[in-house]
Amino acid sequence: MSHTNARFSEWEYRNIALSVVTQCAMLVRDLAVEGKADRQLMQQCLRPVYLLDADSVSSLYPEPGNFDAGMKTLQESFDSSGLKQHADVVRYLLGMLVLQQQLRKNKDMMNTVAERINHLAATENQDENPEDLPEQAWHADCAALARLYQDTISRLNFRIHVAGNPEHLREQQVADQIRALLFAGIRSAVLWHQLGGRRWHLFFYKKRIRQCLTGVRRKMLH
């Protein structure tokens, strides 16, 4: 896979991928606490899951502006007040980075994921405008990814414990959307790792990552 194009460097795409993981974590938090989240933002996070054979990072994230909320939250989380404000989001983010590491080491599971994703991609509605996708089709897509998450990622040693309103968490559609987003976040976390991302970077490269995302967000305005 080609990691760069004329618009963004590999370093920038690495932090865009990390912002996608962050946005997935934000949406998980919203679903768990409020029982709902922005469906268009969810759709944008789920879209890269189905593109296993993408020839470039830019084809996975053609419009990084769709992940501006994740970029902003990631930037904010690098200082103490932002870290406190986004505590659950950061916890889910770090959890997905742990799970992608465990997933990459499990070759059989990686193969199962790839086979199931290729099958889903043949019938999934990722090319549809999120606002045009019928409610039933949207829930079916999320349910299929949720089942894949339960059949694979859920069997790894590490577990992400989602905190929120128990009434919302008991709703099947909410639970499906949360698992689908966790799966999507782990997909982008795998890409982040392929681009050179490591967990320790979040602790030692805070200023560099924050500055990088400021530059990316500035580029998106032009």
C-alpha positions as YAML, in Angstrom:
chain: A
units: angstrom
residues:
- id: 1
  name: MET
  ca: [0.00, 0.00, 0.00]
- id: 2
  name: SER
  ca: [1.23, 3.45, -0.88]
- id: 3
  name: HIS
  ca: [1.35, 5.49, 2.30]
- id: 4
  name: THR
  ca: [1.52, 8.97, 0.87]
- id: 5
  name: ASN
  ca: [0.12, 11.23, -1.76]
- id: 6
  name: ALA
  ca: [0.81, 14.84, -2.61]
- id: 7
  name: ARG
  ca: [-1.50, 16.13, 0.08]
- id: 8
  name: PHE
  ca: [-0.28, 14.44, 3.28]
- id: 9
  name: SER
  ca: [2.93, 12.82, 4.46]
- id: 10
  name: GLU
  ca: [3.19, 9.36, 6.04]
- id: 11
  name: TRP
  ca: [3.61, 11.03, 9.45]
- id: 12
  name: GLU
  ca: [0.41, 13.02, 8.85]
- id: 13
  name: TYR
  ca: [-1.52, 9.94, 7.70]
- id: 14
  name: ARG
  ca: [-0.31, 8.07, 10.77]
- id: 15
  name: ASN
  ca: [-1.90, 10.71, 12.99]
- id: 16
  name: ILE
  ca: [-5.02, 10.89, 10.84]
- id: 17
  name: ALA
  ca: [-5.42, 7.12, 11.41]
- id: 18
  name: LEU
  ca: [-4.98, 7.68, 15.15]
- id: 19
  name: SER
  ca: [-7.66, 10.40, 14.97]
- id: 20
  name: VAL
  ca: [-10.05, 7.90, 13.34]
- id: 21
  name: VAL
  ca: [-9.48, 5.54, 16.28]
- id: 22
  name: THR
  ca: [-10.16, 8.49, 18.61]
- id: 23
  name: GLN
  ca: [-13.37, 9.36, 16.76]
- id: 24
  name: CYS
  ca: [-14.55, 5.75, 17.07]
- id: 25
  name: ALA
  ca: [-13.87, 5.98, 20.81]
- id: 26
  name: MET
  ca: [-15.84, 9.25, 21.02]
- id: 27
  name: LEU
  ca: [-18.84, 7.70, 19.29]
- id: 28
  name: VAL
  ca: [-18.70, 4.65, 21.57]
- id: 29
  name: ARG
  ca: [-18.81, 7.02, 24.53]
- id: 30
  name: ASP
  ca: [-21.77, 8.91, 23.05]
- id: 31
  name: LEU
  ca: [-23.71, 5.71, 22.43]
- id: 32
  name: ALA
  ca: [-22.98, 4.33, 25.90]
- id: 33
  name: VAL
  ca: [-23.91, 7.53, 27.72]
- id: 34
  name: GLU
  ca: [-26.67, 8.99, 25.54]
- id: 35
  name: GLY
  ca: [-27.92, 5.97, 23.60]
- id: 36
  name: LYS
  ca: [-27.26, 7.69, 20.27]
- id: 37
  name: ALA
  ca: [-24.45, 9.16, 18.19]
- id: 38
  name: ASP
  ca: [-24.03, 11.04, 14.91]
- id: 39
  name: ARG
  ca: [-24.81, 8.43, 12.26]
- id: 40
  name: GLN
  ca: [-22.90, 10.19, 9.49]
- id: 41
  name: LEU
  ca: [-19.75, 10.27, 11.63]
- id: 42
  name: MET
  ca: [-20.27, 6.58, 12.43]
- id: 43
  name: GLN
  ca: [-20.66, 5.72, 8.76]
- id: 44
  name: GLN
  ca: [-17.40, 7.51, 7.92]
- id: 45
  name: CYS
  ca: [-15.60, 5.53, 10.64]
- id: 46
  name: LEU
  ca: [-17.01, 2.21, 9.42]
- id: 47
  name: ARG
  ca: [-16.26, 2.78, 5.73]
- id: 48
  name: PRO
  ca: [-12.50, 1.93, 5.85]
- id: 49
  name: VAL
  ca: [-13.26, -1.43, 7.47]
- id: 50
  name: TYR
  ca: [-14.43, -2.85, 4.14]
- id: 51
  name: LEU
  ca: [-11.47, -1.60, 2.07]
- id: 52
  name: LEU
  ca: [-8.94, -4.35, 2.81]
- id: 53
  name: ASP
  ca: [-7.37, -4.11, -0.65]
- id: 54
  name: ALA
  ca: [-7.02, -0.33, -0.77]
- id: 55
  name: ASP
  ca: [-3.93, 0.67, -2.75]
- id: 56
  name: SER
  ca: [-3.23, 3.81, -0.72]
- id: 57
  name: VAL
  ca: [-3.99, 5.39, 2.64]
- id: 58
  name: SER
  ca: [-5.60, 8.28, 0.81]
- id: 59
  name: SER
  ca: [-8.23, 5.90, -0.61]
- id: 60
  name: LEU
  ca: [-9.05, 4.75, 2.94]
- id: 61
  name: TYR
  ca: [-9.33, 8.33, 4.22]
- id: 62
  name: PRO
  ca: [-10.16, 10.38, 1.11]
- id: 63
  name: GLU
  ca: [-11.69, 13.18, 3.18]
- id: 64
  name: PRO
  ca: [-9.76, 13.56, 6.46]
- id: 65
  name: GLY
  ca: [-12.11, 16.40, 7.34]
- id: 66
  name: ASN
  ca: [-14.67, 13.72, 8.21]
- id: 67
  name: PHE
  ca: [-12.49, 12.95, 11.23]
- id: 68
  name: ASP
  ca: [-11.98, 16.51, 12.44]
- id: 69
  name: ALA
  ca: [-13.87, 15.76, 15.67]
- id: 70
  name: GLY
  ca: [-11.42, 12.94, 16.41]
- id: 71
  name: MET
  ca: [-8.44, 15.17, 15.62]
- id: 72
  name: LYS
  ca: [-9.69, 17.91, 17.92]
- id: 73
  name: THR
  ca: [-10.38, 15.51, 20.79]
- id: 74
  name: LEU
  ca: [-7.00, 13.82, 20.37]
- id: 75
  name: GLN
  ca: [-5.27, 17.20, 20.51]
- id: 76
  name: GLU
  ca: [-7.22, 18.20, 23.61]
- id: 77
  name: SER
  ca: [-6.44, 14.91, 25.38]
- id: 78
  name: PHE
  ca: [-2.72, 15.67, 25.44]
- id: 79
  name: ASP
  ca: [-3.07, 18.16, 28.31]
- id: 80
  name: SER
  ca: [-4.25, 17.37, 31.83]
- id: 81
  name: SER
  ca: [-7.63, 19.13, 31.67]
- id: 82
  name: GLY
  ca: [-8.45, 17.56, 28.30]
- id: 83
  name: LEU
  ca: [-7.34, 14.17, 29.53]
- id: 84
  name: LYS
  ca: [-9.74, 14.47, 32.44]
- id: 85
  name: GLN
  ca: [-12.57, 15.64, 30.19]
- id: 86
  name: HIS
  ca: [-12.02, 12.82, 27.68]
- id: 87
  name: ALA
  ca: [-11.02, 10.10, 30.17]
- id: 88
  name: ASP
  ca: [-13.34, 7.41, 28.79]
- id: 89
  name: VAL
  ca: [-12.45, 8.26, 25.19]
- id: 90
  name: VAL
  ca: [-8.73, 7.93, 25.94]
- id: 91
  name: ARG
  ca: [-9.35, 4.66, 27.78]
- id: 92
  name: TYR
  ca: [-11.19, 3.22, 24.77]
- id: 93
  name: LEU
  ca: [-8.49, 4.56, 22.42]
- id: 94
  name: LEU
  ca: [-5.70, 2.88, 24.39]
- id: 95
  name: GLY
  ca: [-7.77, -0.31, 24.64]
- id: 96
  name: MET
  ca: [-8.16, -0.47, 20.87]
- id: 97
  name: LEU
  ca: [-4.40, -0.01, 20.44]
- id: 98
  name: VAL
  ca: [-3.83, -2.98, 22.77]
- id: 99
  name: LEU
  ca: [-6.37, -5.10, 20.87]
- id: 100
  name: GLN
  ca: [-4.89, -4.34, 17.46]
- id: 101
  name: GLN
  ca: [-1.54, -5.54, 18.79]
- id: 102
  name: GLN
  ca: [-3.06, -8.81, 20.03]
- id: 103
  name: LEU
  ca: [-5.01, -9.24, 16.78]
- id: 104
  name: ARG
  ca: [-1.90, -8.80, 14.61]
- id: 105
  name: LYS
  ca: [-0.14, -11.57, 16.56]
- id: 106
  name: ASN
  ca: [-3.02, -13.99, 15.97]
- id: 107
  name: LYS
  ca: [-2.63, -14.96, 12.31]
- id: 108
  name: ASP
  ca: [-5.60, -17.36, 12.28]
- id: 109
  name: MET
  ca: [-7.87, -14.66, 13.63]
- id: 110
  name: MET
  ca: [-6.49, -12.14, 11.13]
- id: 111
  name: ASN
  ca: [-7.33, -14.56, 8.30]
- id: 112
  name: THR
  ca: [-10.84, -15.11, 9.67]
- id: 113
  name: VAL
  ca: [-11.40, -11.35, 9.91]
- id: 114
  name: ALA
  ca: [-10.20, -10.84, 6.32]
- id: 115
  name: GLU
  ca: [-12.44, -13.61, 4.96]
- id: 116
  name: ARG
  ca: [-15.51, -12.34, 6.81]
- id: 117
  name: ILE
  ca: [-14.86, -8.72, 5.83]
- id: 118
  name: ASN
  ca: [-14.49, -9.64, 2.16]
- id: 119
  name: HIS
  ca: [-17.82, -11.45, 2.36]
- id: 120
  name: LEU
  ca: [-19.50, -8.49, 4.08]
- id: 121
  name: ALA
  ca: [-18.00, -6.01, 1.64]
- id: 122
  name: ALA
  ca: [-19.82, -7.72, -1.21]
- id: 123
  name: THR
  ca: [-23.21, -6.95, 0.34]
- id: 124
  name: GLU
  ca: [-22.51, -3.88, 2.49]
- id: 125
  name: ASN
  ca: [-23.81, -0.39, 1.74]
- id: 126
  name: GLN
  ca: [-20.66, 1.69, 2.25]
- id: 127
  name: ASP
  ca: [-21.07, 3.51, -1.06]
- id: 128
  name: GLU
  ca: [-24.44, 4.88, -0.03]
- id: 129
  name: ASN
  ca: [-24.79, 8.36, 1.35]
- id: 130
  name: PRO
  ca: [-25.29, 7.86, 5.11]
- id: 131
  name: GLU
  ca: [-28.40, 10.04, 4.98]
- id: 132
  name: ASP
  ca: [-29.87, 7.92, 2.18]
- id: 133
  name: LEU
  ca: [-29.17, 4.54, 3.74]
- id: 134
  name: PRO
  ca: [-32.41, 3.01, 5.06]
- id: 135
  name: GLU
  ca: [-32.53, 2.57, 8.83]
- id: 136
  name: GLN
  ca: [-32.96, -1.19, 8.50]
- id: 137
  name: ALA
  ca: [-29.90, -1.53, 6.24]
- id: 138
  name: TRP
  ca: [-27.81, 0.60, 8.59]
- id: 139
  name: HIS
  ca: [-28.70, -1.55, 11.59]
- id: 140
  name: ALA
  ca: [-28.03, -4.72, 9.56]
- id: 141
  name: ASP
  ca: [-24.53, -3.48, 8.68]
- id: 142
  name: CYS
  ca: [-23.76, -2.69, 12.32]
- id: 143
  name: ALA
  ca: [-25.16, -6.05, 13.47]
- id: 144
  name: ALA
  ca: [-22.96, -7.94, 10.98]
- id: 145
  name: LEU
  ca: [-19.82, -6.14, 12.19]
- id: 146
  name: ALA
  ca: [-20.89, -6.67, 15.80]
- id: 147
  name: ARG
  ca: [-21.16, -10.42, 15.21]
- id: 148
  name: LEU
  ca: [-17.71, -10.43, 13.63]
- id: 149
  name: TYR
  ca: [-16.36, -8.56, 16.66]
- id: 150
  name: GLN
  ca: [-17.92, -11.09, 19.03]
- id: 151
  name: ASP
  ca: [-16.60, -14.06, 17.01]
- id: 152
  name: THR
  ca: [-13.04, -12.70, 16.89]
- id: 153
  name: ILE
  ca: [-11.88, -9.69, 18.92]
- id: 154
  name: SER
  ca: [-14.00, -10.65, 21.95]
- id: 155
  name: ARG
  ca: [-11.97, -13.84, 22.27]
- id: 156
  name: LEU
  ca: [-8.66, -12.03, 22.77]
- id: 157
  name: ASN
  ca: [-7.21, -11.74, 26.26]
- id: 158
  name: PHE
  ca: [-7.81, -8.01, 26.66]
- id: 159
  name: ARG
  ca: [-11.33, -6.62, 27.05]
- id: 160
  name: ILE
  ca: [-12.60, -3.06, 26.72]
- id: 161
  name: HIS
  ca: [-15.17, -2.31, 29.41]
- id: 162
  name: VAL
  ca: [-17.61, 0.28, 28.10]
- id: 163
  name: ALA
  ca: [-19.08, 2.53, 30.80]
- id: 164
  name: GLY
  ca: [-22.40, 4.29, 30.42]
- id: 165
  name: ASN
  ca: [-26.13, 4.14, 31.04]
- id: 166
  name: PRO
  ca: [-27.08, 0.46, 31.62]
- id: 167
  name: GLU
  ca: [-30.44, 1.00, 29.91]
- id: 168
  name: HIS
  ca: [-28.72, 2.10, 26.70]
- id: 169
  name: LEU
  ca: [-26.07, -0.61, 26.90]
- id: 170
  name: ARG
  ca: [-28.81, -3.28, 27.13]
- id: 171
  name: GLU
  ca: [-30.39, -2.11, 23.85]
- id: 172
  name: GLN
  ca: [-29.37, -4.50, 21.06]
- id: 173
  name: GLN
  ca: [-28.97, -1.80, 18.41]
- id: 174
  name: VAL
  ca: [-26.81, 0.34, 20.69]
- id: 175
  name: ALA
  ca: [-24.67, -2.68, 21.64]
- id: 176
  name: ASP
  ca: [-24.28, -3.59, 17.94]
- id: 177
  name: GLN
  ca: [-23.21, -0.05, 17.03]
- id: 178
  name: ILE
  ca: [-20.69, 0.03, 19.89]
- id: 179
  name: ARG
  ca: [-19.11, -3.27, 18.80]
- id: 180
  name: ALA
  ca: [-19.08, -2.15, 15.15]
- id: 181
  name: LEU
  ca: [-17.27, 1.06, 16.12]
- id: 182
  name: LEU
  ca: [-14.77, -0.81, 18.29]
- id: 183
  name: PHE
  ca: [-14.08, -3.07, 15.32]
- id: 184
  name: ALA
  ca: [-13.65, -0.04, 13.04]
- id: 185
  name: GLY
  ca: [-11.33, 1.60, 15.55]
- id: 186
  name: ILE
  ca: [-9.17, -1.51, 15.72]
- id: 187
  name: ARG
  ca: [-9.03, -1.60, 11.90]
- id: 188
  name: SER
  ca: [-7.66, 1.95, 11.83]
- id: 189
  name: ALA
  ca: [-5.35, 1.13, 14.75]
- id: 190
  name: VAL
  ca: [-3.83, -1.69, 12.67]
- id: 191
  name: LEU
  ca: [-3.21, 0.82, 9.87]
- id: 192
  name: TRP
  ca: [-1.73, 3.30, 12.38]
- id: 193
  name: HIS
  ca: [0.71, 0.57, 13.45]
- id: 194
  name: GLN
  ca: [1.55, -0.27, 9.82]
- id: 195
  name: LEU
  ca: [2.42, 3.40, 9.33]
- id: 196
  name: GLY
  ca: [4.87, 3.25, 12.26]
- id: 197
  name: GLY
  ca: [2.58, 4.18, 15.15]
- id: 198
  name: ARG
  ca: [3.45, 2.89, 18.62]
- id: 199
  name: ARG
  ca: [1.65, 3.37, 21.94]
- id: 200
  name: TRP
  ca: [4.65, 5.04, 23.57]
- id: 201
  name: HIS
  ca: [4.43, 7.80, 20.96]
- id: 202
  name: LEU
  ca: [1.26, 9.02, 22.70]
- id: 203
  name: PHE
  ca: [3.29, 9.73, 25.82]
- id: 204
  name: PHE
  ca: [6.57, 11.01, 24.36]
- id: 205
  name: TYR
  ca: [5.43, 12.69, 21.11]
- id: 206
  name: LYS
  ca: [2.44, 14.60, 22.48]
- id: 207
  name: LYS
  ca: [3.62, 18.00, 21.27]
- id: 208
  name: ARG
  ca: [4.67, 16.68, 17.85]
- id: 209
  name: ILE
  ca: [1.36, 14.85, 17.30]
- id: 210
  name: ARG
  ca: [-0.65, 17.89, 18.39]
- id: 211
  name: GLN
  ca: [1.34, 20.15, 16.04]
- id: 212
  name: CYS
  ca: [0.97, 17.65, 13.21]
- id: 213
  name: LEU
  ca: [-2.82, 17.61, 13.58]
- id: 214
  name: THR
  ca: [-2.92, 21.40, 13.69]
- id: 215
  name: GLY
  ca: [-1.13, 21.35, 10.34]
- id: 216
  name: VAL
  ca: [-3.49, 18.72, 8.90]
- id: 217
  name: ARG
  ca: [-6.54, 20.68, 10.02]
- id: 218
  name: ARG
  ca: [-5.07, 23.85, 8.50]
- id: 219
  name: LYS
  ca: [-4.48, 22.07, 5.17]
- id: 220
  name: MET
  ca: [-8.09, 20.93, 5.11]
- id: 221
  name: LEU
  ca: [-9.23, 24.56, 5.11]
- id: 222
  name: HIS
  ca: [-7.47, 25.23, 1.81]
...
